[in-house]
Amino acid sequence: TPLGRDLVGIWGMTNDVLSDAVGGAFEETKALVKGVWPGGGATGTGLSVVLDTSRLPVSSEHRLYVFVRQDPASCAVECDKQEAVASLPFRICHDVVEGDLCF
């Protein structure tokens, strides 16, 4: 853990819909996809999580987000005001069957 601080990851996923907004124009917030995380909620928690894509339609496009911050359970008085974020677009190409190599 950096600087001796415990970290936590908050994961979310949206449908990846292209926007027609131009140059900073307002965009509606995209809803989180529910039911893909353990427990069926809208977000996953931890530095490593399992994403269940089995009910997502073939050819659907999504975006996976992770926000990493200091674990509130480890803050002495208050947490550092720092956060790292990453996002990854992905597409469901086909149903995996036993014997498929996954990349």
GROMACS elastic network, one bead per residue, 0.5 to 0.9 nm:
[ bonds ]
;  ai    aj funct       b0    kb
    1     4     6  0.52776   500
    1     5     6  0.55342   500
    1     6     6  0.57851   500
    1     7     6  0.69480   500
    2     5     6  0.58797   500
    2     6     6  0.78405   500
    2     7     6  0.84637   500
    3     6     6  0.88811   500
    5    70     6  0.66185   500
    5    71     6  0.78291   500
    5    74     6  0.71423   500
    5    75     6  0.82524   500
    6    69     6  0.86227   500
    6    70     6  0.59166   500
    6    71     6  0.55408   500
    6    72     6  0.86806   500
    6    73     6  0.84622   500
    6    74     6  0.62117   500
    6    75     6  0.86567   500
    7    46     6  0.84690   500
    7    47     6  0.77050   500
    7    68     6  0.66552   500
    7    69     6  0.55782   500
    7    72     6  0.85638   500
    7    74     6  0.84681   500
    8    45     6  0.70747   500
    8    46     6  0.53835   500
    8    47     6  0.58933   500
    8    67     6  0.82517   500
    8    68     6  0.56678   500
    8    69     6  0.56958   500
    8    70     6  0.60903   500
    8    72     6  0.83704   500
    9    44     6  0.80279   500
    9    45     6  0.55994   500
    9    48     6  0.78218   500
    9    66     6  0.62544   500
    9    67     6  0.55205   500
    9    69     6  0.66298   500
    9    70     6  0.87651   500
    9    71     6  0.84180   500
   10    43     6  0.66957   500
   10    44     6  0.58525   500
   10    46     6  0.65384   500
   10    47     6  0.79826   500
   10    65     6  0.81498   500
   10    66     6  0.55653   500
   10    67     6  0.51470   500
   10    68     6  0.64426   500
   10    69     6  0.83618   500
   11    37     6  0.88401   500
   11    42     6  0.87393   500
   11    43     6  0.53587   500
   11    45     6  0.61213   500
   11    46     6  0.79950   500
   11    47     6  0.89504   500
   11    49     6  0.81450   500
   11    64     6  0.73692   500
   11    65     6  0.56046   500
   11    67     6  0.65120   500
   11    68     6  0.88192   500
   12    32     6  0.64172   500
   12    33     6  0.75820   500
   12    34     6  0.88531   500
   12    37     6  0.88276   500
   12    42     6  0.67792   500
   12    44     6  0.65627   500
   12    63     6  0.84072   500
   12    64     6  0.60105   500
   12    65     6  0.51652   500
   12    66     6  0.65057   500
   12    67     6  0.86479   500
   13    16     6  0.88546   500
   13    31     6  0.85043   500
   13    32     6  0.55095   500
   13    33     6  0.55760   500
   13    34     6  0.81522   500
   13    36     6  0.85019   500
   13    42     6  0.80501   500
   13    43     6  0.76684   500
   13    62     6  0.68140   500
   13    63     6  0.55575   500
   13    65     6  0.60063   500
   13    66     6  0.88271   500
   14    17     6  0.86430   500
   14    30     6  0.63581   500
   14    31     6  0.61350   500
   14    33     6  0.53513   500
   14    34     6  0.89980   500
   14    61     6  0.88502   500
   14    62     6  0.56215   500
   14    63     6  0.53614   500
   14    64     6  0.67879   500
   14    65     6  0.83446   500
   15    30     6  0.74627   500
   15    31     6  0.77945   500
   15    32     6  0.76867   500
   15    33     6  0.70292   500
   15    60     6  0.78490   500
   15    61     6  0.60646   500
   15    63     6  0.62201   500
   15    64     6  0.89825   500
   16    30     6  0.86036   500
   16    60     6  0.84142   500
   16    61     6  0.53111   500
   16    63     6  0.53787   500
   16    89     6  0.71399   500
   16    90     6  0.83449   500
   17    30     6  0.86743   500
   17    61     6  0.75530   500
   17    62     6  0.78326   500
   19    22     6  0.84219   500
   19    27     6  0.77392   500
   20    27     6  0.89990   500
   21    24     6  0.72259   500
   21    25     6  0.53573   500
   21    26     6  0.70367   500
   21    27     6  0.67797   500
   22    25     6  0.55106   500
   22    26     6  0.87576   500
   24    27     6  0.84927   500
   27    30     6  0.86386   500
   31    34     6  0.89676   500
   32    42     6  0.59476   500
   32    43     6  0.78150   500
   33    36     6  0.71825   500
   33    41     6  0.88038   500
   33    42     6  0.61965   500
   33    43     6  0.84572   500
   34    37     6  0.73983   500
   34    40     6  0.63166   500
   34    41     6  0.55885   500
   34    43     6  0.74753   500
   35    38     6  0.77536   500
   35    39     6  0.75989   500
   35    41     6  0.57842   500
   35    42     6  0.67698   500
   35    43     6  0.88825   500
   35    52     6  0.79284   500
   35    55     6  0.88187   500
   36    39     6  0.85646   500
   36    40     6  0.61562   500
   36    41     6  0.75907   500
   36    42     6  0.78129   500
   36    43     6  0.84111   500
   36    44     6  0.85738   500
   36    50     6  0.83411   500
   36    51     6  0.55749   500
   36    53     6  0.62833   500
   36    54     6  0.84253   500
   36    55     6  0.82183   500
   36    56     6  0.88089   500
   37    40     6  0.52966   500
   37    41     6  0.61893   500
   37    42     6  0.72516   500
   37    43     6  0.65182   500
   37    44     6  0.54926   500
   37    45     6  0.88115   500
   37    49     6  0.78077   500
   37    50     6  0.65758   500
   37    51     6  0.55485   500
   37    52     6  0.63612   500
   38    41     6  0.73218   500
   38    43     6  0.89324   500
   38    44     6  0.70911   500
   38    49     6  0.82439   500
   38    50     6  0.70379   500
   38    51     6  0.77509   500
   38    52     6  0.80312   500
   39    44     6  0.86940   500
   40    43     6  0.83805   500
   40    44     6  0.89621   500
   41    44     6  0.73504   500
   44    49     6  0.66638   500
   44    50     6  0.82546   500
   44    51     6  0.84283   500
   45    48     6  0.79248   500
   45    49     6  0.69385   500
   46    49     6  0.61705   500
   46    68     6  0.89559   500
   47    66     6  0.89467   500
   47    68     6  0.79042   500
   52    55     6  0.76059   500
   52    56     6  0.86249   500
   53    56     6  0.53717   500
   53    57     6  0.86574   500
   53    92     6  0.81336   500
   54    57     6  0.82285   500
   54    95     6  0.80054   500
   56    59     6  0.88147   500
   56    60     6  0.69714   500
   56    92     6  0.73729   500
   57    60     6  0.55637   500
   57    92     6  0.70810   500
   57    94     6  0.88379   500
   58    61     6  0.88236   500
   58    91     6  0.80873   500
   58    92     6  0.51581   500
   58    93     6  0.57555   500
   58    94     6  0.56029   500
   58    95     6  0.70834   500
   59    91     6  0.61760   500
   59    92     6  0.51442   500
   59    93     6  0.54828   500
   59    94     6  0.74370   500
   60    90     6  0.86172   500
   60    91     6  0.57391   500
   60    92     6  0.55719   500
   60    93     6  0.79683   500
   61    89     6  0.73519   500
   61    90     6  0.58650   500
   61    92     6  0.65617   500
   62    88     6  0.84364   500
   62    89     6  0.57714   500
   62    90     6  0.54362   500
   62    91     6  0.62240   500
   62    92     6  0.83102   500
   63    87     6  0.65815   500
   63    88     6  0.55002   500
   63    90     6  0.60780   500
   63    91     6  0.86479   500
   64    86     6  0.82576   500
   64    87     6  0.54335   500
   64    88     6  0.51314   500
   64    89     6  0.62584   500
   64    90     6  0.76204   500
   65    85     6  0.71821   500
   65    86     6  0.57714   500
   65    88     6  0.65916   500
   65    89     6  0.89012   500
   66    84     6  0.81701   500
   66    85     6  0.56561   500
   66    86     6  0.55130   500
   66    87     6  0.65316   500
   67    83     6  0.65922   500
   67    84     6  0.56902   500
   67    86     6  0.68026   500
   67    87     6  0.89686   500
   68    71     6  0.87452   500
   68    82     6  0.87095   500
   68    83     6  0.56133   500
   68    84     6  0.51478   500
   68    85     6  0.63460   500
   68    86     6  0.88071   500
   69    72     6  0.85420   500
   69    79     6  0.87119   500
   69    80     6  0.81633   500
   69    81     6  0.82720   500
   69    82     6  0.63983   500
   69    84     6  0.66675   500
   69    85     6  0.89966   500
   70    73     6  0.85520   500
   70    74     6  0.74381   500
   70    75     6  0.75108   500
   70    79     6  0.63376   500
   70    80     6  0.66853   500
   70    81     6  0.84458   500
   70    82     6  0.77142   500
   70    83     6  0.77776   500
   71    74     6  0.55116   500
   71    75     6  0.69518   500
   71    79     6  0.77865   500
   72    75     6  0.53508   500
   72    76     6  0.88456   500
   72    78     6  0.80054   500
   72    79     6  0.63824   500
   73    76     6  0.84979   500
   74    79     6  0.81208   500
   75    78     6  0.54496   500
   75    79     6  0.51108   500
   75    80     6  0.81216   500
   76    79     6  0.75339   500
   78    81     6  0.88263   500
   79    82     6  0.84732   500
   80    83     6  0.85850   500
   92    95     6  0.80072   500
   96    99     6  0.84151   500
   96   100     6  0.62342   500
   96   101     6  0.86159   500
   96   102     6  0.80922   500
   97   100     6  0.57616   500
   98   101     6  0.87664   500
